[in-house]
Amino acid sequence: MTQIFNFSAGPAVLPKEVLQQAASEMLDWHGSGMSVMEMSHRGPEFSSIHRQALDDLRELLDVPANYKILFQQGGGLGQNAIVPLNLAGRRQDPVIDFVHTGSWSGKSIKEAARYARVNVAASSEAEGFARVPPRDSWRLSPDAAYLHICTNETIDGVEYPDAPRMDPMSDPDMPIVADMSSHILSRKIDVSKYGVIFAGAQKNIGPAGLTLVIVRDDLLDHASPQCPSAFHWKTCAEHDSLYNTPPTYAIYIAGLVFAWLKANGGVAAMEARNIEKAKLLYEALDRDDFYSNRVAPEFRSRMNVPFYLRDESLNQSFLAGAQARGLLQLKGHKSVGGMRASIYNAMPIEGVQALVDYLNEFAGR
């Protein structure tokens, strides 16, 4: 059987060891006689799964004590509404600042405009989203409720190298909200530089249905009256993410992934592996002009690598050959075309090497 490597952007590849453990525990979790999918979310069995997942995530990301970790539903797209509903109440006539770096920050801008005024403080759209706009070009509002950024654009392949530097010209109390859906846990981050971090789990953590929210304590209680109670961060925090029935099985799988990460050296070890994988793939794409990546090198994503063939009439031939070699889900997003390889934590370097070998073979033919 051909070795399969799944380069899907999400739902995405999970560690083989995690899937094997989940399979072995499917019918009977730890002698309970129940599948995790059958457990009460308030029972002692799931409570232990839930608590371990929270503790492991806090340890992996070194989340400070003055931040709550919430498990919610609705995905990253849902948080585009949930965030302004929870934070716009910080101001009497709220404005939300955005840095527009690609498709996902664009979606966030459109959704937030339903709940508040928006100010696009900077955009790289005119350059084809090839970079993060220079910090000195950002035109921040003096009274913004918060600044929203997408630190890794899944579709366009643009990644912030580090947390943005703020300055006294902007409100020193203005929190940064970061959508980290497609690169959370892939690199070390300083959580304290952000007011809120959110991430849909289906890209680098677990199955679709779970969303992580990490929110500083002082930002929990600024929701507008229109905010649904199930998505009110303060309510969710007071009930330890159990105000309504959470996505229990997705939390269980995420917990297994967190344990796998810890057993494999944690976030620092993952970052070293991800740097190696990305370097291998980008070097192959840059070798000649048969393939191209359109993102400035200093802003290239380590997780999502879009690329294009010089002769795009060969696209279907390229994808058919990749499929035959067990290299799956390489077609680019419909909005930008081309190809895309998502090389999340669970993608082994052997998968990236197999893709590189095929890239070289196809170009040679």
C-alpha positions in Angstrom: 0.0 0.0 0.0 1.3 3.5 -0.9 2.2 5.6 2.1 -0.3 8.4 2.4 0.6 11.9 3.4 -2.3 14.3 3.9 -1.5 18.0 3.2 -5.1 19.3 3.8 -5.4 22.7 5.3 -8.2 21.6 7.7 -9.6 19.4 8.9 -6.1 18.2 8.8 -3.7 15.4 9.6 -3.5 14.1 13.2 -0.6 12.2 14.8 -0.9 8.5 14.0 -0.2 7.7 17.6 -3.2 9.8 18.7 -5.5 8.1 16.2 -4.3 4.7 17.3 -5.0 5.5 21.0 -8.4 6.9 20.2 -9.2 3.7 18.3 -8.2 1.5 21.1 -10.3 3.5 23.6 -13.3 4.0 21.3 -15.6 1.4 23.0 -14.3 1.5 26.5 -12.4 4.4 27.9 -10.1 3.3 30.7 -12.5 0.6 31.9 -15.4 2.9 32.3 -17.5 0.8 29.9 -18.3 3.8 27.9 -17.0 5.6 24.8 -16.0 9.2 25.4 -18.8 10.2 23.0 -21.3 8.6 25.4 -20.1 10.3 28.6 -21.9 13.0 30.5 -20.0 16.2 30.2 -20.5 16.7 34.0 -19.5 13.2 35.0 -16.2 12.3 36.7 -14.8 10.5 33.7 -15.1 13.4 31.3 -14.2 15.9 34.0 -10.8 14.2 34.3 -10.3 14.3 30.5 -11.3 18.0 30.4 -9.1 19.1 33.3 -6.0 17.2 32.0 -6.5 18.9 28.5 -6.7 22.3 30.1 -3.6 21.8 32.3 -1.5 20.4 29.5 -2.4 23.3 27.1 -1.6 25.8 29.8 1.8 24.1 30.3 2.5 23.8 26.6 1.9 27.5 25.9 3.1 28.7 29.3 -0.2 30.6 29.7 0.0 33.1 32.6 -2.3 32.7 35.6 -4.3 35.8 34.8 -5.6 34.2 31.6 -8.6 31.9 31.2 -8.6 29.0 28.7 -12.0 28.4 27.2 -13.3 25.6 25.0 -16.0 26.9 22.7 -17.8 26.0 19.5 -18.3 27.8 16.2 -14.7 27.6 14.8 -12.5 30.5 14.0 -15.2 32.0 11.8 -17.6 32.0 14.7 -15.1 33.9 16.8 -15.1 36.7 14.2 -18.6 37.5 15.6 -18.0 36.3 19.2 -14.9 38.5 19.7 -16.6 41.8 18.8 -19.7 40.8 20.8 -17.5 40.3 23.8 -15.2 43.3 23.4 -17.0 46.1 21.6 -18.6 47.0 24.9 -15.2 48.4 26.1 -16.0 51.6 24.3 -19.1 53.8 24.1 -19.0 54.1 20.3 -16.7 51.2 19.5 -14.2 51.1 16.6 -12.1 48.0 15.9 -8.7 48.2 14.3 -7.6 45.5 11.8 -4.4 44.7 9.9 -5.5 43.1 6.6 -3.0 40.4 5.6 -5.1 37.9 3.6 -8.4 36.1 3.2 -9.0 35.3 6.9 -8.4 38.8 8.2 -10.6 40.0 5.4 -13.4 37.7 6.6 -12.9 39.1 10.2 -13.2 42.6 9.0 -16.5 42.0 7.2 -18.0 40.2 10.2 -16.9 42.7 12.7 -18.5 45.5 10.7 -21.9 44.0 11.7 -21.3 45.0 15.3 -19.0 48.0 15.3 -17.2 50.5 13.2 -14.0 49.1 11.7 -10.8 50.8 10.8 -8.4 49.0 8.5 -5.2 50.3 10.0 -3.0 48.7 7.4 -3.4 46.3 4.4 -1.1 44.4 2.0 -3.9 43.7 -0.4 -2.4 46.0 -3.1 0.7 43.8 -3.0 -1.2 40.6 -3.4 -0.9 39.8 0.3 2.8 39.1 0.0 3.8 40.4 3.4 2.7 41.9 6.7 2.5 45.7 6.3 5.5 47.5 8.0 4.6 48.5 11.5 5.3 52.2 10.9 2.5 52.2 8.2 -0.2 51.1 10.7 -2.7 53.9 11.3 -4.3 52.8 14.6 -7.3 54.5 16.2 -6.6 56.3 19.5 -9.8 54.9 21.1 -10.1 51.4 19.5 -11.8 48.6 21.5 -9.0 46.3 20.3 -6.7 45.5 17.4 -7.4 42.3 15.5 -4.7 40.4 13.6 -4.5 37.0 11.9 -1.0 35.8 12.8 -1.0 33.1 10.1 -3.1 33.3 7.0 -4.0 29.8 6.0 -5.0 30.6 2.4 -2.4 33.2 1.5 0.5 31.7 3.4 1.6 34.8 5.3 2.8 34.5 8.9 3.8 37.2 11.4 7.4 36.5 12.4 6.7 37.8 15.9 4.1 39.7 18.0 3.6 43.2 16.6 5.4 46.0 18.5 3.0 48.6 20.0 3.9 52.1 20.8 2.6 55.0 23.1 0.8 56.7 20.1 -1.9 54.1 20.4 -4.0 53.4 23.5 -1.7 51.5 25.9 -4.7 49.6 27.1 -5.8 48.5 23.7 -5.6 44.7 23.6 -4.4 42.7 20.6 -6.7 39.9 19.5 -4.9 37.2 17.5 -6.5 34.6 15.3 -3.9 31.8 15.5 -6.0 29.0 14.1 -3.5 27.6 11.7 -0.2 27.9 13.6 -1.0 27.7 17.3 1.3 25.2 19.1 3.7 25.2 16.1 6.0 27.9 17.6 6.8 29.5 20.9 4.7 32.6 21.7 4.5 35.1 24.5 0.9 34.9 25.5 1.2 38.0 27.7 1.6 40.2 24.6 -2.0 39.5 23.6 -5.3 40.2 25.2 -7.1 37.4 23.4 -5.9 34.4 21.3 -8.3 32.1 19.5 -7.9 29.1 17.3 -10.1 26.6 15.5 -8.8 23.2 16.5 -9.2 21.4 13.1 -5.9 22.6 11.7 -3.2 21.9 14.2 -4.9 20.4 17.3 -7.8 18.0 16.6 -11.1 17.5 14.9 -13.5 20.2 13.8 -16.0 21.4 16.3 -13.7 22.8 19.0 -12.4 26.3 19.3 -9.8 27.4 21.9 -10.0 30.9 23.4 -7.3 32.3 25.7 -8.5 35.5 27.2 -7.0 37.9 29.8 -9.1 38.2 33.0 -9.8 41.9 32.7 -11.4 41.3 29.2 -13.9 38.8 30.3 -16.8 41.2 31.1 -17.2 43.7 28.3 -19.9 41.9 26.3 -22.6 43.8 24.5 -26.2 43.0 25.5 -26.7 41.1 22.2 -24.0 38.5 23.0 -25.6 35.1 23.4 -25.0 33.7 26.9 -23.4 30.5 25.6 -20.7 32.6 23.9 -20.3 35.2 26.7 -16.6 34.7 27.9 -17.4 35.6 31.5 -20.3 33.1 31.6 -18.2 30.5 29.9 -15.2 31.1 32.3 -17.5 31.0 35.4 -18.8 27.6 34.3 -15.3 26.2 33.3 -16.5 25.9 29.7 -19.4 23.7 30.8 -22.2 26.2 30.7 -23.6 24.3 27.7 -22.6 20.8 26.5 -19.1 21.3 25.0 -17.7 19.3 22.1 -16.6 16.5 24.4 -15.0 14.1 21.9 -13.1 16.9 20.2 -11.8 18.0 23.6 -10.7 14.4 24.3 -8.8 14.2 21.0 -7.2 17.6 21.6 -6.1 16.3 25.0 -4.5 13.3 23.3 -2.7 15.7 20.9 -1.5 17.9 23.9 -0.1 14.7 25.6 1.6 13.7 22.3 3.2 17.2 22.0 4.5 16.9 25.6 5.9 13.5 24.9 7.7 14.8 21.8 9.5 17.7 23.4 6.8 20.3 23.6 6.4 23.5 21.5 10.1 24.2 21.3 10.8 20.8 19.7 7.9 21.3 17.3 9.2 24.6 16.3 12.6 23.2 15.4 10.9 20.4 13.4 8.7 22.9 11.6 11.6 25.2 10.7 13.4 22.2 9.2 10.3 21.0 7.2 9.5 24.5 5.9 13.1 25.1 4.8 13.2 21.8 2.9 10.0 22.6 1.0 10.7 26.3 0.3 14.2 25.4 -1.0 12.7 23.0 -3.5 10.1 25.6 -4.7 12.8 28.2 -5.1 15.3 26.0 -6.9 14.2 27.3 -10.3 11.3 29.2 -11.8 9.2 26.1 -12.5 7.4 26.7 -9.2 6.8 29.9 -7.4 5.7 31.1 -3.9 4.6 34.7 -4.0 5.1 35.6 -0.3 8.2 37.6 0.7 10.6 35.2 2.4 10.6 36.8 5.8 6.8 36.4 6.0 6.4 32.9 4.6 4.3 30.6 6.7 5.8 27.5 8.2 2.4 25.8 8.2 0.7 26.7 5.0 2.8 26.8 1.8 0.9 28.0 -1.3 2.7 27.6 -4.6 2.1 27.9 -8.3 3.3 26.1 -11.4 4.8 28.3 -14.1 2.6 26.6 -16.6 -0.8 26.4 -14.9 -2.1 24.2 -17.7 -0.2 21.4 -16.0 -2.1 21.8 -12.7 -4.4 18.8 -13.2 -1.5 16.6 -14.3 0.5 17.6 -11.2 -2.4 16.8 -8.9 -3.1 13.4 -10.6 0.5 12.4 -10.2 0.6 13.5 -6.6 -2.6 11.5 -5.8 -1.0 8.4 -7.4 2.0 8.8 -5.1 -0.2 9.2 -2.0 0.3 12.9 -1.7 -3.2 14.2 -1.0 -5.1 17.5 -0.7 -2.6 19.7 -2.5 -5.1 21.7 -4.5 -5.0 25.4 -3.6 -7.9 27.2 -2.1 -10.5 28.1 -4.8 -10.1 31.8 -4.1 -6.4 31.9 -5.1 -5.9 28.8 -7.2 -2.6 27.0 -7.6 -1.4 24.5 -5.0 -1.0 24.5 -1.2 0.8 22.1 1.2 -0.2 22.4 4.8 2.6 20.9 6.9 1.3 21.1 10.5 2.9 19.6 13.6 1.6 16.1 12.7 3.1 16.1 9.2 6.4 14.1 9.5 9.4 15.3 7.7 9.2 12.1 5.6 6.0 13.5 4.1 7.7 16.8 3.2 10.6 14.9 1.7 8.2 12.8 -0.4 6.6 16.0 -1.7 10.0 17.5 -2.5 10.9 14.3 -4.4 7.8 14.6 -6.4 8.2 18.3 -7.1 11.7 17.6 -8.5 10.5 14.6 -10.5 7.5 16.5 -12.0 9.6 19.5 -12.9 12.2 17.2 -14.5 9.6 15.6 -16.7 
